[in-house]
Amino acid sequence: MNTQTGKPDHIEDYLVQLHTGQWFGWSNSKNKVYANLIIHDDSKTKPTEQECIDGLATMQSNFDTAKTNAINKKASAEAWILINLKT
């Protein structure tokens, strides 16, 4: 996750929301790519690389939509205030 914006930016952001606990890890913690993804919990299945890519893309889209909605809501409220102050 981007520490400045809070926007998901890595497949790890997708993975942590799939299940609770330490169900996955990395064979190389300095190179967190799909090829190094390992599953610690035998009751969980390893998502495909495409599922991780698509899941992250959905999270990013949802983040962008929420941010846009918040900006639009604020602008709408400000416009309403200005209109009503004139009357």
Secondary structure, 3 states (H helix, E strand, C coil): CCCCCCCCCCHHHHHHCCCCCCCEEECCCCCCCHHHEEECCCCCCCCCHHHHHHHHHHHHHHHHHHHHHHHHHHHHHHHHHHHHHHC
